[in-house]
Amino acid sequence: MGVLDRVYAFVVIRGWKMWISYKTQVFLTVINWVIPVFIYFFIGLTLGFGKFSLIRDYTAFMVIGTAFQGYFSASVVTLAGRIRNEELIGTLEYLVASPLKPMALMMYNTIWGLVINSMSAIMVLAIGVGLGVQYHVNAASTLLFLLLYLLSIIGLNLIAGAVVLIVKQGNPVALFTSVASNLLGGVVFPVSILPTWLRYVSYSLSLTWALSGLREAMLNNYGTPQLLGYLWPLAVLTLAYLVIGISLSNYAFSRILREGTVHMY
């Protein structure tokens, strides 16, 4: 079985077909994508955020943040949730015993999270058009920032999945990323208004730099040379997340195999 066959199996058969078979869950998930956009939009209108001196167009600022924030919070839960589900139904042992290497198993399971959050991002950006957002996209810089951002999400996925393999119950990484993305990532307000110590914490998140770069690339048509101040921190964090994620995943699998705790949940 080749790489494309495995991607098809994990994304289409194991991901899409399973997800679409639960109609109520699909409906509720789509509603969960849409509602926050309108909540922040009307809050912005009510409180006059459109006149906020640090944000020229609050609706555009919020739409970009909401569209791409989902990768950071939800995607991290996806892999960890898959692993936890496999533990509970007793199939993790079979997956570990499959011909796939443990790291490949983690990677393929991560792809579905990226796919479903891409659907969410496209829907939110389309809603933005209806709310009057005008996009002036620089394709090259947008794709570059998006690629680095998604690679950083893969690293965070690996970290969260490895933690679940080790601790079994509880997912501190997913909790942190969910809270951090909403509070510290600059999703619906600029990080410059945070207290100094919190601002430095936000700078350790790939989300912060990715959103800053994507906003300039998609709203102001900025090219890569103009965005180097956002690009290099994002690249450094992406590399750090991937190195930590791969190392921790290898350690987690070797540990549960050595201790014989694959079947435990």
The 8 nearest C-alpha neighbors of each residue, nearest first, counted from 0:
[[1, 4, 5, 2, 3, 8, 98, 6],
 [2, 0, 4, 3, 5, 6, 7, 8],
 [1, 3, 5, 4, 6, 0, 7, 107],
 [4, 2, 6, 5, 1, 7, 0, 8],
 [5, 3, 7, 1, 2, 6, 0, 8],
 [4, 6, 8, 2, 7, 3, 9, 1],
 [5, 7, 3, 9, 8, 4, 10, 2],
 [8, 6, 4, 11, 10, 5, 9, 3],
 [7, 9, 5, 12, 6, 10, 11, 13],
 [8, 10, 13, 6, 7, 14, 12, 11],
 [11, 9, 14, 111, 7, 8, 6, 13],
 [12, 10, 15, 7, 14, 8, 13, 16],
 [13, 11, 8, 16, 14, 9, 10, 15],
 [12, 14, 9, 11, 10, 17, 8, 16],
 [15, 13, 10, 11, 17, 12, 16, 9],
 [14, 16, 11, 18, 17, 19, 10, 12],
 [17, 15, 12, 19, 18, 14, 11, 20],
 [16, 18, 20, 15, 14, 19, 13, 12],
 [17, 19, 15, 20, 16, 21, 14, 25],
 [18, 20, 16, 21, 17, 15, 22, 25],
 [19, 21, 17, 18, 22, 16, 25, 15],
 [22, 20, 19, 24, 23, 18, 25, 17],
 [23, 21, 25, 24, 20, 19, 26, 18],
 [24, 22, 26, 25, 21, 27, 28, 20],
 [23, 25, 27, 26, 22, 21, 28, 18],
 [24, 26, 22, 28, 23, 27, 29, 21],
 [27, 25, 23, 29, 24, 28, 22, 30],
 [26, 28, 30, 24, 29, 25, 31, 23],
 [27, 29, 31, 25, 30, 26, 24, 32],
 [28, 30, 32, 26, 31, 27, 25, 33],
 [31, 29, 27, 33, 32, 28, 34, 26],
 [30, 32, 28, 29, 33, 34, 27, 35],
 [33, 31, 29, 30, 34, 119, 28, 35],
 [32, 34, 30, 31, 36, 35, 29, 123],
 [33, 35, 36, 37, 31, 30, 32, 38],
 [36, 34, 38, 37, 33, 39, 32, 31],
 [37, 35, 34, 39, 38, 33, 40, 62],
 [36, 38, 40, 34, 35, 39, 41, 33],
 [37, 39, 35, 40, 41, 36, 42, 34],
 [40, 38, 42, 37, 36, 41, 43, 35],
 [41, 39, 37, 43, 38, 42, 36, 58],
 [40, 42, 44, 43, 38, 39, 45, 37],
 [43, 41, 39, 45, 44, 40, 46, 38],
 [42, 44, 48, 40, 41, 46, 45, 47],
 [45, 43, 41, 47, 42, 46, 40, 48],
 [44, 46, 42, 43, 47, 41, 48, 40],
 [47, 45, 43, 48, 44, 42, 49, 41],
 [48, 46, 44, 49, 45, 43, 50, 51],
 [47, 49, 43, 51, 50, 46, 57, 44],
 [48, 50, 57, 47, 51, 56, 43, 55],
 [49, 51, 48, 47, 52, 55, 54, 56],
 [52, 50, 48, 54, 53, 49, 47, 55],
 [51, 53, 54, 50, 55, 49, 48, 56],
 [52, 54, 51, 55, 189, 50, 191, 192],
 [55, 53, 51, 56, 52, 57, 49, 60],
 [54, 56, 57, 53, 49, 52, 51, 50],
 [57, 55, 59, 54, 58, 49, 60, 50],
 [56, 58, 60, 49, 59, 54, 61, 48],
 [59, 57, 61, 60, 56, 62, 40, 132],
 [58, 60, 62, 132, 61, 57, 56, 63],
 [61, 59, 57, 58, 62, 63, 56, 64],
 [60, 62, 187, 64, 58, 59, 63, 65],
 [61, 63, 59, 65, 64, 60, 66, 127],
 [64, 62, 66, 61, 65, 60, 59, 67],
 [63, 65, 186, 61, 62, 66, 67, 68],
 [64, 66, 62, 68, 63, 67, 61, 186],
 [67, 65, 120, 63, 123, 64, 68, 62],
 [66, 68, 69, 64, 65, 70, 120, 63],
 [67, 69, 65, 71, 70, 64, 66, 186],
 [70, 68, 73, 71, 67, 72, 116, 66],
 [71, 69, 74, 68, 116, 73, 72, 67],
 [70, 72, 69, 68, 74, 73, 152, 75],
 [71, 73, 177, 69, 176, 75, 74, 70],
 [74, 72, 76, 69, 75, 70, 71, 77],
 [75, 73, 112, 77, 70, 76, 72, 71],
 [76, 74, 156, 73, 77, 72, 173, 155],
 [75, 77, 73, 79, 74, 80, 173, 78],
 [78, 76, 74, 80, 75, 79, 112, 81],
 [79, 77, 81, 80, 109, 160, 76, 156],
 [78, 80, 160, 82, 76, 81, 77, 159],
 [81, 79, 83, 77, 78, 82, 76, 84],
 [82, 80, 78, 84, 83, 79, 77, 85],
 [83, 81, 85, 79, 84, 80, 78, 86],
 [82, 84, 80, 86, 85, 81, 79, 87],
 [83, 85, 81, 87, 86, 82, 80, 88],
 [86, 84, 91, 90, 82, 88, 83, 87],
 [87, 85, 83, 89, 84, 91, 264, 88],
 [86, 88, 84, 89, 85, 264, 83, 90],
 [89, 87, 85, 86, 90, 84, 91, 83],
 [90, 88, 86, 87, 91, 85, 262, 92],
 [89, 91, 85, 93, 92, 88, 86, 94],
 [90, 92, 85, 94, 86, 93, 89, 95],
 [93, 91, 95, 90, 94, 261, 96, 262],
 [94, 92, 96, 90, 91, 95, 97, 89],
 [95, 93, 97, 91, 96, 92, 90, 104],
 [94, 96, 92, 93, 97, 91, 101, 99],
 [97, 95, 93, 94, 92, 98, 99, 91],
 [96, 98, 94, 99, 95, 93, 100, 92],
 [99, 97, 100, 96, 95, 94, 101, 104],
 [100, 98, 97, 104, 103, 101, 95, 94],
 [99, 101, 103, 102, 104, 98, 95, 97],
 [102, 100, 104, 103, 99, 105, 95, 252],
 [103, 101, 105, 104, 100, 106, 248, 249],
 [104, 102, 106, 100, 105, 101, 107, 99],
 [103, 105, 101, 102, 107, 106, 99, 100],
 [106, 104, 102, 108, 103, 107, 109, 101],
 [105, 107, 103, 109, 108, 104, 102, 110],
 [108, 106, 109, 110, 104, 105, 103, 9],
 [107, 109, 105, 106, 110, 78, 111, 104],
 [108, 110, 106, 107, 112, 78, 111, 105],
 [111, 109, 113, 107, 112, 108, 114, 106],
 [110, 112, 114, 10, 113, 109, 14, 108],
 [113, 111, 74, 110, 115, 114, 109, 77],
 [112, 114, 110, 116, 111, 115, 117, 74],
 [115, 113, 111, 117, 112, 116, 110, 118],
 [116, 114, 118, 117, 112, 113, 111, 119],
 [117, 115, 119, 118, 113, 114, 70, 120],
 [116, 118, 120, 114, 119, 115, 113, 121],
 [119, 117, 115, 116, 121, 120, 122, 114],
 [118, 120, 116, 122, 117, 121, 32, 123],
 [119, 121, 66, 117, 123, 122, 118, 67],
 [122, 120, 124, 118, 123, 119, 125, 117],
 [121, 123, 125, 119, 120, 124, 126, 118],
 [122, 124, 126, 120, 66, 125, 121, 119],
 [125, 123, 127, 121, 126, 122, 120, 66],
 [126, 124, 122, 127, 128, 123, 121, 129],
 [127, 125, 123, 129, 128, 124, 122, 130],
 [126, 128, 124, 130, 125, 129, 132, 62],
 [129, 127, 132, 131, 125, 126, 130, 133],
 [128, 130, 126, 127, 131, 125, 132, 124],
 [131, 129, 127, 128, 132, 126, 58, 40],
 [130, 132, 128, 129, 133, 127, 58, 59],
 [131, 133, 128, 127, 59, 130, 134, 58],
 [134, 132, 131, 135, 128, 218, 59, 127],
 [133, 135, 218, 136, 217, 132, 219, 128],
 [136, 134, 218, 220, 217, 219, 133, 137],
 [137, 135, 217, 220, 138, 134, 216, 218],
 [136, 138, 220, 216, 139, 140, 141, 217],
 [137, 139, 141, 140, 136, 142, 216, 217],
 [140, 138, 142, 141, 137, 143, 222, 223],
 [139, 141, 143, 223, 142, 222, 138, 137],
 [142, 140, 138, 144, 143, 139, 216, 213],
 [143, 141, 145, 139, 140, 144, 146, 138],
 [144, 142, 140, 146, 145, 141, 139, 147],
 [145, 143, 147, 141, 146, 142, 148, 209],
 [144, 146, 148, 142, 143, 147, 141, 149],
 [145, 147, 143, 149, 148, 144, 142, 150],
 [148, 146, 150, 144, 149, 145, 151, 143],
 [147, 149, 145, 151, 146, 150, 144, 209],
 [150, 148, 152, 146, 151, 147, 145, 153],
 [151, 149, 153, 147, 152, 148, 146, 237],
 [150, 152, 237, 154, 148, 149, 153, 240],
 [153, 151, 149, 155, 154, 150, 156, 71],
 [154, 152, 156, 150, 151, 155, 157, 149],
 [153, 155, 241, 240, 244, 151, 157, 152],
 [154, 156, 152, 158, 157, 153, 240, 159],
 [157, 155, 75, 153, 159, 154, 158, 160],
 [156, 158, 244, 160, 154, 155, 159, 161],
 [157, 159, 244, 155, 161, 156, 160, 162],
 [160, 158, 156, 162, 172, 161, 157, 79],
 [161, 159, 79, 157, 163, 162, 158, 78],
 [162, 160, 248, 164, 158, 163, 251, 159],
 [161, 163, 165, 159, 164, 160, 166, 158],
 [164, 162, 167, 160, 166, 165, 161, 79],
 [165, 163, 161, 162, 167, 166, 251, 160],
 [164, 166, 162, 163, 167, 251, 161, 255],
 [165, 167, 163, 168, 162, 164, 169, 170],
 [168, 166, 163, 264, 164, 165, 169, 83],
 [169, 167, 166, 163, 170, 264, 83, 164],
 [168, 170, 171, 167, 166, 163, 162, 174],
 [169, 171, 172, 173, 163, 174, 168, 159],
 [172, 170, 174, 173, 175, 169, 159, 162],
 [173, 171, 175, 174, 159, 170, 176, 158],
 [174, 172, 176, 175, 171, 170, 76, 75],
 [175, 173, 171, 177, 172, 176, 178, 170],
 [176, 174, 172, 178, 173, 177, 179, 171],
 [175, 177, 179, 173, 178, 72, 174, 180],
 [178, 176, 72, 174, 180, 175, 179, 173],
 [179, 177, 175, 176, 181, 180, 182, 174],
 [178, 180, 176, 183, 182, 181, 177, 175],
 [179, 181, 184, 177, 178, 183, 182, 176],
 [182, 180, 179, 178, 183, 184, 186, 177],
 [181, 183, 179, 180, 178, 184, 185, 186],
 [182, 184, 179, 201, 180, 185, 181, 190],
 [185, 183, 207, 180, 186, 206, 201, 182],
 [184, 186, 189, 190, 188, 183, 187, 207],
 [185, 187, 64, 184, 188, 65, 181, 61],
 [188, 186, 61, 185, 64, 189, 60, 65],
 [189, 187, 185, 186, 190, 61, 192, 60],
 [188, 190, 185, 191, 192, 187, 186, 53],
 [189, 191, 185, 192, 193, 198, 188, 183],
 [190, 192, 189, 193, 198, 194, 195, 188],
 [193, 191, 190, 189, 194, 188, 198, 195],
 [194, 192, 190, 191, 198, 197, 195, 189],
 [195, 193, 197, 196, 198, 192, 191, 190],
 [194, 196, 198, 197, 193, 199, 191, 192],
 [197, 195, 199, 198, 194, 200, 193, 201],
 [198, 196, 200, 199, 194, 195, 193, 201],
 [197, 199, 195, 201, 200, 196, 193, 194],
 [198, 200, 202, 197, 201, 196, 195, 203],
 [201, 199, 197, 198, 202, 203, 196, 204],
 [202, 200, 198, 183, 203, 199, 204, 184],
 [201, 203, 199, 200, 204, 207, 198, 208],
 [202, 204, 201, 200, 205, 199, 236, 207],
 [205, 203, 206, 202, 201, 207, 184, 208],
 [204, 206, 207, 208, 233, 209, 236, 203],
 [205, 207, 209, 204, 208, 184, 210, 71],
 [208, 206, 184, 205, 210, 209, 204, 185],
 [209, 207, 211, 229, 205, 210, 206, 233],
 [208, 210, 206, 212, 211, 207, 213, 205],
 [211, 209, 213, 212, 208, 207, 206, 214],
 [212, 210, 208, 214, 209, 213, 207, 215],
 [211, 213, 209, 215, 210, 214, 229, 216],
 [212, 214, 216, 210, 215, 211, 217, 141],
 [215, 213, 217, 211, 212, 216, 218, 210],
 [214, 216, 219, 212, 218, 213, 221, 217],
 [215, 217, 221, 220, 213, 137, 141, 214],
 [218, 216, 136, 214, 135, 215, 213, 134],
 [217, 219, 135, 134, 215, 214, 216, 220],
 [218, 220, 215, 221, 135, 216, 217, 136],
 [221, 219, 137, 216, 136, 135, 217, 218],
 [222, 220, 216, 219, 215, 137, 225, 223],
 [221, 223, 140, 225, 224, 137, 220, 216],
 [222, 224, 226, 140, 225, 227, 221, 139],
 [225, 223, 226, 227, 222, 221, 228, 140],
 [226, 224, 223, 222, 227, 221, 228, 229],
 [227, 225, 223, 228, 224, 229, 230, 212],
 [226, 228, 230, 229, 224, 225, 231, 223],
 [227, 229, 226, 230, 231, 232, 225, 212],
 [230, 228, 227, 208, 226, 212, 231, 232],
 [231, 229, 227, 233, 232, 228, 226, 234],
 [230, 232, 234, 233, 229, 227, 235, 228],
 [233, 231, 235, 234, 230, 229, 236, 208],
 [232, 234, 236, 230, 231, 235, 205, 208],
 [233, 235, 231, 237, 232, 236, 230, 238],
 [236, 234, 232, 238, 237, 233, 231, 239],
 [235, 237, 239, 233, 238, 234, 240, 205],
 [238, 236, 151, 234, 240, 239, 235, 233],
 [237, 239, 241, 235, 236, 240, 242, 234],
 [238, 240, 236, 242, 237, 241, 243, 235],
 [241, 239, 154, 237, 243, 238, 242, 244],
 [242, 240, 154, 244, 238, 243, 239, 245],
 [243, 241, 239, 245, 244, 240, 246, 238],
 [242, 244, 246, 240, 241, 245, 247, 239],
 [245, 243, 158, 157, 154, 241, 247, 242],
 [244, 246, 248, 242, 247, 243, 241, 249],
 [247, 245, 243, 249, 248, 244, 242, 250],
 [246, 248, 250, 244, 249, 245, 243, 251],
 [249, 247, 161, 251, 245, 250, 246, 244],
 [250, 248, 246, 252, 247, 251, 253, 245],
 [249, 251, 247, 253, 248, 252, 254, 246],
 [252, 250, 248, 254, 161, 249, 253, 165],
 [253, 251, 254, 255, 249, 250, 256, 248],
 [252, 254, 250, 256, 251, 255, 257, 249],
 [253, 255, 257, 251, 252, 256, 250, 258],
 [254, 256, 260, 258, 252, 257, 261, 259],
 [257, 255, 259, 253, 254, 258, 252, 261],
 [256, 258, 254, 255, 259, 253, 260, 252],
 [259, 257, 255, 260, 256, 254, 261, 253],
 [258, 260, 256, 257, 255, 261, 262, 254],
 [261, 259, 255, 263, 262, 258, 256, 257],
 [262, 260, 255, 263, 259, 92, 256, 91],
 [263, 261, 260, 92, 89, 86, 264, 91],
 [262, 264, 260, 261, 86, 167, 87, 89],
 [263, 167, 86, 87, 262, 168, 83, 261]]
